[in-house]
Amino acid sequence: MSKIAIVGAGAVGATVAYASMIRGVAKNLAIYDVNRAKVDAEVLDLNHGLQFVPMATLEGSDDIGVCAGADVVVITAGAKQKPGQTRMELAEANVALCRSLVPQLLKVAPDALLLLVTNPVDVLTYVVQKLSGLPTRRVLGSGTVLDSSRFRFLLARHLNVAVQNVHAFIAGEHGDSELPLWSSASVGGVPLMQWAVPGRARLSDEDRRHIFDNVRNAAYQVIQGKGATNYAIGLATAQILEALLHNEQRVLPVSSRLEGYLGIQDVCMSVPSIVNRGGVEAVLELPLNESEREGLKHSADTIRKAIRTLGF
């Protein structure tokens, strides 16, 4: 039976556990947090709802041994992004946390895939891959899975179609240098840039700018209003966990270490990737226009600069 271990019982970690329970992602879930009272309370609250979800066992502890034997370890712990603070500004404190955490996790769960959710997720995915010494496919970040979901939602609302029929990706950094891949986006098989359905809105240059600005600033809007983003990232992470544990071969824009992708080397960032039980099986080279290629390289440079500043 598969087991998910979640590091961090804060808003994101608890919501990942909640979303995973509701979706029946795994039969065993464990939450680790140094705050014993917090982890005990979250686990108790979640267990009180077991009657209403697919059967599972859920435990929590301030002892990292609770993660033993996990198939996937989800790392959500770390300093929280404050209003007005960029994800990159979080890097130093959260890298220090990973330095102490990763060796402990590998002792108790040596065969686990490591899924990073803590921000700045691209920097931390690279750092954890280096610290762990694991193959690149076994260390991945939630990347732009959530950003792409926000993107599809806004496109669907503008065009008045179901979000499930919109296929479009945000790529690069999960952060300010991310970019929309307009040239490969489609709706029901129709290239987005050719969308012209009678009675339905079209997509002007101004519409595109407005939609992408809303995607890029979405986290800041949520954090400003309620202090943290948790529901959508909880659901996004649960979907990544499904793809991993159920061997779905699903295409998701997760963050992983790229070597020679369109000339991009030695950096973790998001591009559409095939995700299965082994982790990141392959990255897909979508047809990109020149502007998108340059945007990806700029995003890679931004992330790499942060990684080098931290001594990696």
N, C-alpha and C positions, 0 to 999 in steps of 0.2 A: 504493500500500500504506500502511496506517495506521501511525502511529508514536506510541508513548507515551514521554514523558520523565518520569522520576521524580527529584525533587530530594530527596536524602537517602538514604544507604546504611545507615542504622541498621536496627533490628529491624523497624520498620514498612515502610520503603522497600524493603528486601530482600524482605520477605514479600509486598508488593504485586507486585513483579516475579515472584516465584515463583508466586503464585496466577494471575497473568496469563499466564505461560508455560503452566502446566498446562491452563488453560481455553482457550488459543489465542486470546486476546483481540485481539492485534495481531501483525503480522509483524515489526515492528521495535520494540525496547525500548532505551532508553538510561537510564543512571543517572548523575546528577551529584552529587558530594560533594567538599567541600574537602579531605577526608582521602583522599589518593590511594591509600595502602596499603589502606585499608578498602574503597574502591570497587573497586579492582583485584581484591582477594580475593573479594568477593561476586560480581563478574561472572565470574571464573574458575570459581568453584564452580557457579554457575548454568549456565554454558556446558558444564560437564562432564556435565550432565544433559539436554542437548538431544536426545540420541538417544531419550529416553523421552517426549517431548512433541511437540505439533504444531510443525512447523519454524518457526523464527524466527531473527532475528539479534539479538544482545544485546551492547551495548558500554557502557563506562563511562569516566569521566574526571573530573579536577578542573578541567577547562576547561568553562565553561558552554556553549561551542559545541557540545558533544555533544547538546544539546537542540534544535539547529537543525531547523526544519521539523516539529516535533512537532504532531500533531493535538490532543493533550491533554497538559498538563503537570500532574503530580500533585505537590503540595508536601507533603512529609512531614517536612522538616528543621525543627529547632528544639530548644529546651530540653526535656528529658524530664521528665514528671510524676513527682515523688518520692512515696514512701509518705506519706499524710496530706495531701498538697498538692492543692488544688482546681485544676481546669482554668483558672479565671479568674486564679489567682495566677501562672500562666505567661505571662500576656498581654504584659507589658511587654517582656520579652526577645524574644519571638517577633514582636511588631510591629516592633521595630527590625530584625530579620532581614529581614522582608518589605519594608521601606523600601528596602533595598539590593538585594534579590533581584529584585523585580518588574520594574524598568526593564531590568535585564539580560536577563531572560527574554523580555520583549516585543521586544527587539532581535533575538534569534535565532529566536523563534517567534511572530511578530506575529499569526498567524491561529489560534493555539491556544485551546482552552477551558482554563480554569484550574480545577483541582479541588483544594480545600484539605482536608487531613487533619490537619495540625498543630493542636494545641489551644492556646487555646480556639477551636474551629473556627468557631463562629458569629461571634465578634468578628473573627477573622482573615479570614473570607470577606467581611465588610463592609469591612474595611480594604483588602484587596487589590482589591476592586471599585472603591473610591474611588481608590486609588493607580494602578490600571491605566487607569481611564477607559473600560473595556470596557462594553458593554451588560450589564445585570444578568443576562440569561439565560446569558451566557458565563462567568460566575464562580459556582461553586457549591461547597458544602462537603459532606463525607460525612455531616454532620448526625447524625440519629438512625436511619440505616439499620442500624447495628450494634445500637443500643438496641432497635429494633423486632424485630430478629432474636432478641435475648435474650428479649424479651417473648413472642414466639411460641413459642420453645422451652419456656419455663416453663409457658405455658398448655397446650401440647400434652402435655407430660409429666404435668401435673395431670389433664387430661381423658382421657388415654390415647388420643390420636388422632395422626395423622401431622402433623408441623409444617407440611407443605405445604398442609394444609387449614385452617390457622388464618390468618385475616386480621385483623390488629390493628396499630395504629400507636402508637408513642411520638412525641409532637410537642413543639415548643418548643425550648428550649436542649438541646444535647448536654452535659448537666451537671445540677447539683443542682435546678434549677427545671423540669426536664422533666416532662411529664405523660402518663399513659396515656389514650387515647381509648376508654374502655370502651363508650360509647353506640353507636359505629359498628363495634365488633369483632364478628366472626362466625366460626362454625366450620361448614364445609360448607354455607354459605348460611343457617344458623340463627343469628339474633342471639345473641351470647354471653350476654346478660342473660336470655335465654329458654331457655338450654340445660338440658334435663331429659331425658336419655337413660337408660332403665332399665339398671341395672348399671354405669353410668358415674358418676364423681364429678361433683357440682355445684360451683358456685363461690360460696362464702360471702363475706361482707364481709371476714372475717379472711383468707381465702385470697387475696382481691384485694390486701389490704394487704401480705401476705407476698410475693406474687409481684412487686409493684411495687418493694418495698424491695430485693429481690434484683436487679432490673433496674438500679435507680439506683446500687446499691453494687457492681455486678459488677466495674467497672474497678478500684476500690480493692482488692477481694479478689484480683484477678489480680496487680496491681502489688505488693501486699504479699507475695505468694508467690514471684513470679519476676522482678519488676522492671519489666516492661513488658507491655502487651497487643499482640499482633502477629498471631496466626493469624486470628482472627475479623475483625479490621479489614482484614487483607489480602484475605480472601475478599469482604468487603462492598465494598471499593474495586474489586476486580476486576469485581463485578457492575455497579457504577455505570459503569465503563469500557465494559463490554459494551453497556449501554443507550445510552451516548453514541456509541460507534464503530459499532455495528451498527444504529443508528437504530431501537431497539426500541419506542419509545413506551411504555416501562415506567413504572409508577407506583411511585415511591420517595420516602421521606421525607427528601429532601436539604435542605440549608440554602441558601437564596437570599434576596435582598433583597426584602422585602415592602413593597408600597405600597397601602394601602387594603384589606388582607385582614382582614375582620371588624373594621374600624376600627383595625387595627395598621399603623403607618407607619414607614418609614425604619429598618428593622432587618433583620438576617439571622437566620433561624431555620428550623427544619424543620417543614414541613407536607407532606402527600402531594402529589407533583408529577409531571407527565408529563415524562419525560426522553428526549431523542432527540439526533440528530446536531448539532442547533443548541444544545444545552444544556438549560436548563429552559424547556420550551415553555409550560406553564401550571401554576398551582397549583389544587388542588381544594378547594372549600369543603364539607367534610363536615358532615352534620347534627350539631351539638354541643349538649349541654345547658348550662345556665347556669354550672355549676361548671367545665366544660371551657373555656368562653369566658373566664371570669375567670382560669383557670389559664394560658391562652395569653397573656393580657394581662400577667399578672404575670411570666411568663417573658420576654416582650418587654421589659418595663421593666428586668429584671435585666440582660439583654444590653446594652440601650441605655445603661444607667448605666456599664457597663464601657467601652463604646465612647467615651462622652463623657469619662470619666476619662483616656483615652489621647489625647484631643485631636482626635477625629474627629466 
